[in-house]
Amino acid sequence: MLPGQTKLYGLVVTEVRNMNKQKDNRLTSSEVTSLWVQYIRETMAICISKYVVKTTNDPDVASLFNYCLDLSTQHLKFTKQILKQEKVPLPTGFTDKDVNSKAQALFTDTFWLHYIHDMTIHGLSGHTLSLSGAGRRDIRNFYVQCINDAMNVYNKSVDALTAKGLYEKDPYFFVSKQSELIDSVEYAMDIIGKTRPLNSMEAGNIYSNLRKSIVAKGLLLGFQQVATDKPVRSFMEKGLKVLNKHIDIFSSILHGENLHTPSLLDKEVTNSKTLPFSNRLLLFHAGFMFNLGMTYYSNAMATSMRIDIIGRCEEAILGDIKVSTIWGNLMIKKGWLEKPPQANDRTEL
């Protein structure tokens, strides 16, 4: 390494006093945002991993979450140093005060395997987006490493689910032996409203989004059960109604095509009434799931060619928007929503 550089997480980080010699080495707004958001998410992930490691009875689950805990700790160390170097105030995020490692198990080991599998998919998407908005070499290297880490966790989660007979594959298709062209607008829907069978892209998106909704529902079921703050518990109830509607609608579409749906995880919530996380963490995490949901339904809508499915995706997005609005208002009312870094108000300088 060169003088004035340090090594964090296997990456060479040039000290800010050297980088500032070139103004274009300052963090851009996209880089600041991605690091700031990641800081908060990694602190939440650390709390969750610590809790799972303490409450799981399965050595495979403990090993996987210990691995995740180590990765999150390293990610946090990197983001913290970069933000400090750039004199960006660190968000509060979540700390040991937000987790009760002595609490009883709220979810089964099976749930946590499905949870980490789902969250890793979110991580892969988020890291890829952050990479696409990064210009500085050290930031790009960091997100490449984050993507590799997420890929490793994804593979470990799939292997663990498969070994335990818990991994549910997407629907199978018998495809035609030759490629075909769309020869009519009726491929979307004909004039009398008759629908064609789902294509593989539509079925895959519906199944994938169903799996995400099912994990989110299991999470909110547990959070509703232990939340000690009444408005937080009320939010979980409203969120569950929306998720149940999503699950019913999209399950019926697959069932109408004689395709299977993912299994619900409702039974993987224990009868514990002990609060494992702060009410603030419960609410933040629940809102995070609905914000992600809008992204995935938007993608499904953009790639679907059946008008009825496009309409259902739009309906799901609107439902998630309503829940996210309630979430934002409640977070602000509670004083729990941190303000992201923002540009200077030139009129007041």
Steps between C-alpha positions, in 0.01 A plus 500: 500500500599859443560749784177652624297188425335251730358155437142426593311186413773399258467830312749782475348828619681824421485753782276797432787750536660350190178461305400859557792610282265413216152642540348229282599245764240631741203274559211570265142528624430144382804363682415686821140376487589136437759495780271685741210262436727197517631614838148490645413167337821335616438609859153345478643182349753475783220519759302229325798270451599530865147406606473204264837360608387517864158339445550238228527131578632408156881511462463560126285808561739622770797457267327686215396795719842515663641532150248776423589674825867504405422639153272772635764600756760536225262689272416736785868561577566605142196726464570662837858590410411637157216715636724631778775583251252697294365671814151363440318472836442136584138391534398355834381178345446218747712389796505232768226700671267395216542125549415274794722196452343342811151499348335173411496380141226682309555308176604143423828407338308423180372857485846645545635296207223632274556849641874512428443356153249776425703780654807395304305540176414854612867557581616389156261746335596783735876451466474484121306827496757661731783380276333651194497840673863488621788669322783482752715191473494416872121528513462285190736239642301499822169431327654232281612332823152547650347331195742210533416472871128499424550232235680283755220543754241428230674175405534399864132569565386302195729210596365501856136517389556224244681273745206532743238445230371855541597658167198546274578542132314728263232341275621274220399561138480271197619730225452472124779347294550808285492876552183687413405860427208691649260544208209683663418761763275235646816366664430764765121448512240449233190712452278279714747491787620143456852453634773282357711273725779667697837517333809396693602857584161586646476180702854544631439858612172413670657206683802704607287788630273256680799355680608847609149586619481175697828575681381855570170367634678259736720782623205734566304223672782460750553873540128560559506234771780658704472875426444690825422832329132518397548712184778262389274200559221674310735557206588131493129414485445735205806364325382142547165579336679634192741205485215250535325669208814480286549134586137410427490679164827370356454150642163480323668592170749213531233258622285598202785377280539180707838623623615461860563784746758535780403369843392752763730557796228589752566184699866597541408775748525377860271598789764724659379836635847627587619802301827401323560838335408859575166622367699738282687213334175305453337795325806587291539144376131463415503823299816389325318190372215703350740742332675205338168352397420802283826449311435135424138551397614782269745264334232231465261753349760621250577147378144364491302494175160399637284803577336339802838428664619854431186625673555273800860617535388861485242426768766339719731800459221739603431286806867508597515876445212550745674285761833678442329836546357388833846368592674828416252708697529270802882497488502881492242530777709269719821689422654183357567601138850632435548776243731399211792727406375791292634781285567843644218751475671762284244762590612488864878494442 
